[in-house]
Amino acid sequence: MKKALNSLISIFIIAVGAALFAFAVAAFIRPINAPIGGVSGIAQMISHIFGWPMGLLIIILNIPLFLISFRELGSRFIAGSLYGMVLSSVLIDLLDDRIPPLTDNPLLSALYGGVLCGTGLALVYWHGATTGGTDIVIKLMRRRMEHMSFGRINLILNVVIILVAAVVFRSIESALFAMVVQYVSSSVMDAILHGVDNASMALIITSDPQKMSEVINNEMKRGVTGLMGRGMYTNDDKTVLMAAIRRHELGALKRIVREQDSSSFVIMLNANEVLGKGFKHMG
């Protein structure tokens, strides 16, 4: 029962994501002739040249990609992606020319189009699917380059396609607006998928690590891990404290360190994602 309910929720959220993506294309991106990159961007160029339906072209161009990736990515992922791709493509054709431009300002169209595109794609990715096209290529690349985020790979691939589209559309300005769309879309995707409240990791070298860790535990309710280290100048053994905290807790941590040992040496590192108790759920 729970598995069936989760599947229904995933189907619904993928549909919402696909609808947001289609709306962004029809209402904001196509009116300013901004090539959106990926297979959708290629379909947009062909549609511009020949007048064929963009959504139908997206489906046709995606067929070989789905056939190539079926074995490696698995039937469940392909089924979800096929659903997301077909739904978004059909909605693009249904909404195209039926939605009046919501603004005459191309920059506003690029910004809002990017936000809606990024939100829609992130919702689809979040539930283990894609809208096809370069999303499938990104999924394959992520298998081999796990250190790169979806948004980063998406941006690199789409910038190349946008540069080609600038020649087809014969408009540098539309390509520049398209890059704004891609940057905003990629940023929104990463923010949703990896969290807008990025955490920080603190490395603290202090003369009294036991006392410092106790105060951090008691006042901030954050776990502290002691790492063995050695000062290479003094050749003394030291305990380096490591603690993961949220951005808004930085001030409290600095106050504790200042009050407990003002001579401490502290290194603050950005952590894009922290999984576990007190942070993001491991699932």
Salt bridges, closest charged atoms under 4 A:
GLU72 OE2 - ARG144 NH2 3.30
ASP96 OD2 - ARG30 NH1 2.80
ASP190 OD1 - HIS194 NE2 4.00
ASP197 OD2 - ARG246 NH1 3.40
GLU219 OE1 - ARG255 NH2 3.08
ASP237 OD1 - ARG230 NH2 3.08
GLU249 OE1 - ARG222 NE 3.14
GLU259 OE1 - ARG255 NH1 3.26
GLU273 OE1 - HIS194 ND1 3.69
GLU273 OE2 - LYS280 NZ 2.97
